[in-house]
Amino acid sequence: EKAKTSGVKKYIAPLIIFFLIAAVALMGFAANILKDLPEISEDSLKPEILTTFIYDKDGNKVTDLHGIQKCMPVKLKDVPEDLKNAFIAVEDRDFFKHKGVSSKAVLRAFLANLKAGKIVQGGSTITMQLAENIFYPGETRTDYREKIKEAYLALKMEQKFSKEEILEAYLNQIYFGHGAYGVQAAAQTYFGKDVKDLTLGECALIAGTANNPEVYSPFINLEAAKKRREIVLNSMVEEGYISQEKAEKAESEPINLIHPEENKSYKYPYFVDVVVREAQELLKKAGMDHTELYRKGLRIYTTLDPSVQEKMQSIYGTRGQFPSGSSGSTVESAMVVLDHRTGEIRGLVGGRNYSSRNSFNRALEAERKPGSILTPLIVYAPALEMGYSPAFVVDDAPVAYKAPDGSIYIPKNKDGKFRGLITMREALSLSLNVPAVKLLNEIGVENGVDFAEKLGFALTSEDADLKAALGETSRGTTLMKLAAAYGASANGGFMVEPHTITKITDYQGKVIIKVTPKKKRVMSPQTAYLLTHMLKTALGSHEGGAPTIKGNAAAGFSGQAPL
């Protein structure tokens, strides 16, 4: 008895030492694998890349902005039950039972891998897949050491977050191909609708696509997508989420895909291009990287009036609204609708044809000599500012001026006629050249040029010439600058900086940029009132009476310039 006891005892010590060494080795092995793991925080579930949205003046969504990747997070309550159940049925049937790692899934994967002689299944739960998407995006991870890391992170995530939070994050970050991250982006990419409007068949197809978008994307292989949809529906039947009858009905649903390119064009392209440029400048001024426009899920609230913009685009889309150019060329045009009181751009079209994003925008970029459209602002407005009355009389008669270089300048009216003594109001109304040149000479060319520069026109010393009365300047100007300058007349003498954005918020609605446009007085209230009244007369002479637009008094002026 004593001999037996002493024999056993002599093995106990070595066994204890062996197990201690094994435990230490195992701990060291685990520590080596689990070293340098990323930290799990409250922000871990937030997607790194979010889609930015643009809204009109009334807060209605106009379009979205994103780079190669498109991500539009939605709340779990807005995801159809069928879509949640489809993912759980096909990806992780024990999702609501396990604590991050499923022993059943691991055993199934082990047996499948043993049978295949290589790793063909990973046994990953939804939580493990989410951990991979968050902490190791874009990596193909089949090594067992990497799977151990994912399992450990999944266990930690389950301790920190609820099942609902994990499922919501998973559905918002899983990749569906074609740059779409999350179920909302997938619904819009494939079906052109919000996720809440998906049918059972569409839910099954989307859930099936996530397994391998390069294989199961309906854009790439429609038949493979249908077979995968059938597998998802059968899994839902097995789990009791739907009846066999519902599954068969969903299998027979037609797959109404939108064209892959349909998401790539904006409804209001010229306007959106301007919004993008303005947003990038605002972000830069705020000390932010302009690339955040496509990554941080910003909310950009604009001045757009869709009814105005659509009317403008309708006009520009009608060929009969424009004359034919020589040799079949396109006669180009641009248009801006500006609220002179606030500087808010309500509508904008930068040309007859929009070819690609950031197309040449004639409203902002085409610098053309203004011609006589500048006359009211460089001649009549400064004259009024200096105390001249609209009733001031000018002699519309032949005249010649000697230039400093010895040349002779003889202004002429467009119709070649002269009308004798005529008031400023009448001269402007009839767009007469001779009285305009005479009046600029009367008030002093420098005064006219200085006044025009206050309105934002870039003039040079070369423009200190009587020809400036007719807009014959050395440098061109843009339609937007003209609109802002004329707007000052209707705004009591204040000119407000034109803009398309009112504010930018983060994806949670916190305001990060509030736009306060520059506002400055460029003429007295009296000058503004008198000039506007004279422009009413000018427009009325063309319209045959007091002009109105939908019951509102209107003022305006037309001009010509040599090209």
Protein Blocks (a to p, Z undefined) as FASTA:
>chain_A
ZZmmmmmmmmmmmmmmmmmmmmmmmmmmmmmmmgoiacddfklmpcfbdcdddddfkopa
fbdcddfbccddddfklpcfklmmmmmmmmommlmmmgoiafklmmmmmmmmmmnopafb
goiafklmmmmmmmmghiacfbfklmmmmmmmmmmmmmmpcfklmmmmmmmmpceejhia
cjklmmmmmnopafklpcfklmmmmmmmmmommlmpmklmmmlmmmmmmmmmmmmmmnop
acfklmmmmmmpccddddfklmmpcfblmlmmmmmmmmmmmmmmnopafklmmmnopacd
dfbdfklmmmmmmmmmpmklpccdeehiacddddddddfknopafbdcfbfbdfbghiac
fklmmccdebjmlmmmmmmmmmmmnopafklccdddddddddfkopacddddfklpaebj
adfklmmmnopaklmmmmmmmnopklmmmmmmmnopacdfklmcfklmnopafbdcdfkl
mmmmmmmmmnoopacdddfbfbdcdfkopafbdcddddddfbdfklmmmmmmmmmmmmmm
mnopacdeehiacddddddddZZ
